[in-house]
Amino acid sequence: MTTNDRQWAIIAYLTIIGFVFAYFMPKEKSEFLKVHLRQSFALWLIYLAFGKVISNIDSWEYTLIYWFVFGSMFLYGMICAGQGKPKTIPLVGPYIQKILSIL
């Protein structure tokens, strides 16, 4: 794992466009980077899907919980990526890695 891998892993969590850049720009992807790419991709998909549901509910309480949960998951991923740890998000991380093992 290099500093470049850390930077790409962090970029993948910032925006969905950041994920696309982080996925296509590095020539070779280390296992560390692959773990974070899978995780950020799944988080973005789940974030967008739940966002659609939450927007239909129209409740500030649910919206606040939604932002807190996903904000903390993205922050956890970025912190682990910055520290150079290939940690997954608790509870859902191992499932994400299995499902998206093709990335």
SEKOL-290127 format. One record per atom (N, C-alpha, C, O, CB): x, y, z; residue in three letters. Coordinates in steps of 0.1 Angstrom, whole numbers, padded with zeros to 4 digits, always signed. Glycine has a CB too. Example, Ala and Ser with C-alpha at 12.3 -4.5 7.8 and 13.67 -1.06 7.14 Angstrom:
<pts>
+0132-0057+0078ALA+0123-0045+0078ALA+0132-0033+0078ALA+0142-0033+0085ALA+0113-0045+0090ALA+0128-0022+0071SER+0137-0011+0071SER+0129+0000+0079SER+0134+0011+0080SER+0141-0006+0057SER
</pts>
This chain:
<pts>
+0008-0012+0000MET+0000+0000+0000MET+0009+0012+0000MET+0018+0013+0008MET-0010+0000+0012MET+0006+0022-0009THR+0013+0034-0010THR+0005+0046-0005THR-0007+0044-0003THR+0018+0036-0024THR+0011+0057-0004THR+0004+0069-0001THR-0007+0072-0012THR-0017+0077-0009THR+0013+0081+0001THR-0003+0069-0024ASN-0012+0071-0035ASN-0025+0063-0034ASN-0036+0067-0037ASN-0005+0068-0049ASN-0024+0050-0029ASP-0035+0042-0026ASP-0044+0048-0015ASP-0056+0048-0017ASP-0031+0028-0022ASP-0038+0054-0005ARG-0046+0060+0005ARG-0054+0072+0000ARG-0065+0074+0003ARG-0037+0065+0017ARG-0047+0080-0008GLN-0054+0092-0014GLN-0066+0087-0023GLN-0076+0094-0022GLN-0044+0100-0022GLN-0064+0077-0031TRP-0075+0073-0040TRP-0086+0067-0031TRP-0098+0069-0035TRP-0070+0062-0050TRP-0083+0060-0021ALA-0093+0054-0012ALA-0101+0065-0005ALA-0114+0064-0005ALA-0087+0045-0001ALA-0095+0076-0001ILE-0102+0087+0005ILE-0111+0094-0005ILE-0122+0098-0002ILE-0092+0097+0011ILE-0105+0096-0017ILE-0113+0103-0028ILE-0126+0095-0031ILE-0136+0101-0034ILE-0104+0104-0041ILE-0125+0081-0031ALA-0136+0073-0034ALA-0148+0075-0024ALA-0159+0074-0028ALA-0132+0058-0033ALA-0145+0079-0012TYR-0156+0082-0003TYR-0162+0096-0004TYR-0173+0098+0001TYR-0151+0080+0012TYR-0155+0105-0010LEU-0160+0119-0010LEU-0172+0121-0018LEU-0182+0127-0013LEU-0149+0128-0016LEU-0173+0117-0031THR-0185+0118-0039THR-0186+0105-0048THR-0176+0098-0049THR-0184+0131-0048THR-0197+0104-0054ILE-0198+0093-0064ILE-0189+0095-0076ILE-0184+0085-0081ILE-0213+0091-0068ILE-0187+0107-0080ILE-0177+0110-0090ILE-0163+0107-0086ILE-0155+0102-0094ILE-0178+0125-0095ILE-0160+0109-0073GLY-0147+0106-0067GLY-0145+0091-0068GLY-0134+0086-0071GLY-0146+0110-0053GLY-0155+0083-0066PHE-0154+0068-0067PHE-0151+0065-0081PHE-0142+0056-0083PHE-0167+0061-0063PHE-0157+0071-0091VAL-0155+0067-0105VAL-0140+0070-0108VAL-0134+0062-0115VAL-0164+0075-0114VAL-0135+0082-0104PHE-0121+0085-0107PHE-0112+0075-0100PHE-0102+0071-0106PHE-0118+0100-0102PHE-0115+0072-0087ALA-0106+0063-0080ALA-0106+0049-0085ALA-0097+0042-0084ALA-0111+0063-0065ALA-0117+0045-0092TYR-0118+0032-0098TYR-0111+0031-0111TYR-0104+0021-0114TYR-0133+0028-0100TYR-0111+0042-0119PHE-0106+0041-0133PHE-0092+0047-0134PHE-0084+0043-0143PHE-0114+0048-0142PHE-0087+0056-0125MET-0075+0062-0127MET-0062+0054-0123MET-0053+0053-0131MET-0074+0075-0119MET-0062+0047-0112PRO-0049+0040-0108PRO-0048+0028-0118PRO-0057+0021-0121PRO-0050+0034-0094PRO-0035+0026-0123LYS-0032+0015-0132LYS-0034+0002-0125LYS-0040-0007-0131LYS-0018+0017-0138LYS-0028+0001-0113GLU-0028-0012-0106GLU-0035-0009-0092GLU-0032+0001-0086GLU-0014-0018-0104GLU-0044-0018-0088LYS-0051-0015-0076LYS-0046-0026-0066LYS-0046-0038-0068LYS-0066-0016-0078LYS-0042-0021-0054SER-0038-0030-0043SER-0050-0036-0037SER-0061-0031-0039SER-0029-0023-0033SER-0048-0046-0029GLU-0060-0052-0021GLU-0066-0041-0012GLU-0078-0041-0010GLU-0056-0064-0014GLU-0057-0033-0006PHE-0062-0022+0003PHE-0072-0013-0005PHE-0083-0010+0000PHE-0050-0014+0008PHE-0068-0009-0016LEU-0076+0000-0024LEU-0089-0007-0029LEU-0100-0001-0029LEU-0069+0005-0036LEU-0088-0019-0032LYS-0100-0027-0037LYS-0110-0028-0025LYS-0122-0027-0028LYS-0096-0041-0041LYS-0106-0030-0013VAL-0115-0031-0002VAL-0122-0018+0000VAL-0135-0018+0002VAL-0107-0034+0011VAL-0115-0007-0001HIS-0122+0006+0001HIS-0130+0010-0011HIS-0141+0017-0009HIS-0111+0017+0004HIS-0127+0006-0023LEU-0135+0009-0035LEU-0148+0001-0034LEU-0159+0007-0037LEU-0128+0005-0047LEU-0148-0011-0030ARG-0160-0019-0028ARG-0169-0013-0018ARG-0181-0011-0020ARG-0157-0034-0024ARG-0163-0009-0007GLN-0171-0004+0004GLN-0177+0010+0001GLN-0188+0012+0004GLN-0162-0002+0016GLN-0169+0019-0006SER-0175+0032-0009SER-0185+0031-0020SER-0195+0038-0019SER-0163+0041-0014SER-0184+0021-0030PHE-0194+0019-0040PHE-0207+0015-0034PHE-0218+0020-0037PHE-0189+0009-0050PHE-0206+0005-0025ALA-0218+0000-0018ALA-0225+0011-0010ALA-0237+0012-0009ALA-0215-0012-0010ALA-0216+0019-0002LEU-0222+0029+0006LEU-0229+0040-0003LEU-0240+0044+0001LEU-0211+0036+0014LEU-0224+0043-0014TRP-0230+0053-0023TRP-0243+0047-0029TRP-0253+0055-0029TRP-0221+0057-0034TRP-0244+0035-0032LEU-0256+0029-0037LEU-0267+0028-0026LEU-0278+0032-0029LEU-0254+0015-0043LEU-0263+0024-0015ILE-0273+0023-0003ILE-0277+0037+0001ILE-0289+0040+0004ILE-0266+0016+0009ILE-0268+0047+0001TYR-0271+0061+0004TYR-0281+0066-0005TYR-0291+0073-0001TYR-0258+0069+0003TYR-0279+0064-0018LEU-0289+0070-0028LEU-0302+0063-0027LEU-0313+0069-0029LEU-0283+0068-0042LEU-0302+0050-0025ALA-0315+0042-0024ALA-0323+0047-0012ALA-0335+0049-0013ALA-0312+0027-0023ALA-0316+0047+0000PHE-0323+0052+0012PHE-0327+0067+0011PHE-0337+0071+0017PHE-0314+0049+0024PHE-0319+0074+0004GLY-0322+0089+0002GLY-0336+0090-0005GLY-0343+0099-0002GLY-0311+0096-0006GLY-0338+0082-0015LYS-0351+0082-0022LYS-0362+0079-0013LYS-0373+0086-0013LYS-0350+0073-0034LYS-0360+0069-0005VAL-0371+0065+0005VAL-0373+0076+0015VAL-0385+0079+0018VAL-0367+0052+0012VAL-0363+0081+0021ILE-0364+0091+0031ILE-0370+0104+0026ILE-0378+0111+0033ILE-0350+0095+0037ILE-0367+0107+0013SER-0373+0120+0008SER-0388+0118+0006SER-0395+0128+0006SER-0366+0123-0006SER-0393+0106+0004ASN-0407+0104+0003ASN-0414+0104+0017ASN-0426+0107+0017ASN-0410+0091-0004ASN-0407+0102+0027ILE-0413+0102+0041ILE-0415+0116+0046ILE-0425+0119+0052ILE-0404+0094+0051ILE-0406+0125+0042ASP-0407+0139+0045ASP-0408+0141+0061ASP-0418+0147+0065ASP-0419+0145+0038ASP-0398+0137+0068SER-0398+0139+0082SER-0384+0143+0086SER-0374+0136+0083SER-0402+0126+0090SER-0382+0154+0093TRP-0369+0158+0097TRP-0362+0149+0106TRP-0350+0148+0106TRP-0370+0172+0102TRP-0369+0142+0115GLU-0363+0132+0124GLU-0356+0121+0116GLU-0345+0117+0119GLU-0374+0126+0133GLU-0363+0115+0106TYR-0358+0105+0098TYR-0346+0110+0090TYR-0336+0103+0088TYR-0368+0098+0089TYR-0348+0122+0085THR-0337+0128+0077THR-0324+0130+0085THR-0313+0127+0080THR-0341+0141+0071THR-0326+0134+0097LEU-0315+0136+0106LEU-0308+0123+0109LEU-0295+0122+0110LEU-0319+0143+0119LEU-0315+0113+0112ILE-0310+0100+0115ILE-0302+0094+0102ILE-0292+0089+0103ILE-0321+0090+0119ILE-0309+0096+0091TYR-0303+0092+0078TYR-0289+0099+0076TYR-0279+0092+0073TYR-0312+0095+0066TYR-0288+0112+0078TRP-0276+0119+0076TRP-0265+0115+0086TRP-0254+0113+0083TRP-0278+0134+0077TRP-0269+0113+0099PHE-0260+0109+0109PHE-0254+0095+0106PHE-0242+0093+0107PHE-0267+0109+0123PHE-0263+0085+0103VAL-0258+0072+0100VAL-0249+0071+0088VAL-0238+0066+0090VAL-0270+0062+0098VAL-0253+0077+0077PHE-0244+0076+0066PHE-0232+0085+0067PHE-0221+0082+0062PHE-0252+0080+0053PHE-0233+0097+0073GLY-0222+0105+0076GLY-0211+0098+0084GLY-0199+0099+0081GLY-0226+0118+0082GLY-0216+0091+0094SER-0206+0084+0103SER-0200+0072+0095SER-0188+0069+0097SER-0213+0079+0116SER-0207+0065+0087MET-0202+0054+0079MET-0191+0059+0069MET-0180+0053+0068MET-0213+0047+0071MET-0194+0070+0062PHE-0185+0076+0053PHE-0172+0081+0060PHE-0161+0079+0056PHE-0191+0087+0044PHE-0174+0087+0071LEU-0163+0093+0079LEU-0154+0081+0084LEU-0142+0082+0084LEU-0168+0101+0091LEU-0160+0070+0089TYR-0153+0059+0094TYR-0144+0053+0083TYR-0133+0050+0085TYR-0163+0048+0099TYR-0150+0052+0071GLY-0143+0047+0059GLY-0131+0056+0056GLY-0120+0051+0053GLY-0152+0045+0047GLY-0133+0069+0056MET-0123+0078+0052MET-0111+0078+0063MET-0100+0078+0059MET-0128+0092+0051MET-0115+0077+0075ILE-0105+0076+0086ILE-0096+0063+0084ILE-0084+0064+0085ILE-0111+0077+0100ILE-0103+0052+0082CYS-0096+0040+0080CYS-0087+0040+0068CYS-0076+0035+0068CYS-0105+0028+0079CYS-0092+0046+0057ALA-0084+0048+0045ALA-0072+0057+0047ALA-0061+0054+0043ALA-0093+0053+0034ALA-0074+0067+0055GLY-0063+0077+0058GLY-0052+0070+0066GLY-0040+0074+0065GLY-0068+0089+0064GLY-0056+0061+0075GLN-0047+0055+0084GLN-0040+0043+0077GLN-0031+0037+0083GLN-0054+0050+0097GLN-0045+0039+0066GLY-0039+0028+0059GLY-0044+0014+0063GLY-0037+0004+0062GLY-0025+0028+0060GLY-0056+0014+0069LYS-0062+0002+0074LYS-0073-0003+0065LYS-0082+0004+0061LYS-0067+0003+0089LYS-0072-0016+0061PRO-0083-0021+0052PRO-0095-0026+0060PRO-0100-0037+0057PRO-0077-0032+0043PRO-0099-0018+0070LYS-0111-0022+0078LYS-0124-0020+0070LYS-0125-0011+0062LYS-0111-0014+0091LYS-0133-0028+0073THR-0146-0027+0068THR-0156-0021+0078THR-0153-0021+0090THR-0152-0041+0063THR-0167-0016+0073ILE-0177-0010+0082ILE-0183-0021+0091ILE-0186-0032+0085ILE-0188-0002+0074ILE-0184-0019+0104PRO-0190-0029+0112PRO-0204-0034+0107PRO-0212-0025+0102PRO-0191-0024+0127PRO-0207-0046+0109LEU-0220-0052+0106LEU-0222-0055+0091LEU-0224-0066+0087LEU-0232-0044+0111LEU-0221-0045+0082VAL-0224-0047+0068VAL-0211-0048+0060VAL-0212-0053+0048VAL-0232-0035+0063VAL-0200-0045+0065GLY-0188-0045+0057GLY-0184-0059+0051GLY-0181-0060+0039GLY-0176-0041+0065GLY-0184-0069+0059PRO-0181-0083+0054PRO-0191-0087+0043PRO-0187-0093+0033PRO-0181-0093+0065PRO-0203-0084+0044TYR-0213-0087+0033TYR-0210-0079+0020TYR-0211-0085+0009TYR-0227-0084+0038TYR-0207-0067+0022ILE-0203-0058+0011ILE-0191-0064+0003ILE-0191-0065-0009ILE-0200-0044+0015ILE-0181-0068+0011GLN-0169-0074+0004GLN-0172-0087-0003GLN-0167-0089-0014GLN-0159-0077+0015GLN-0181-0095+0002LYS-0185-0108-0005LYS-0193-0105-0017LYS-0190-0110-0028LYS-0193-0117+0005LYS-0203-0096-0016ILE-0212-0093-0028ILE-0204-0086-0039ILE-0207-0090-0051ILE-0224-0085-0023ILE-0196-0077-0036LEU-0189-0069-0046LEU-0175-0074-0048LEU-0166-0066-0052LEU-0189-0055-0042LEU-0172-0087-0047SER-0159-0092-0049SER-0154-0091-0063SER-0142-0093-0066SER-0158-0106-0044SER-0163-0088-0072ILE-0159-0087-0086ILE-0152-0074-0090ILE-0146-0073-0100ILE-0171-0089-0096ILE-0154-0064-0081LEU-0147-0051-0084LEU-0132-0051-0082LEU-0125-0041-0083LEU-0153-0040-0075LEU
</pts>
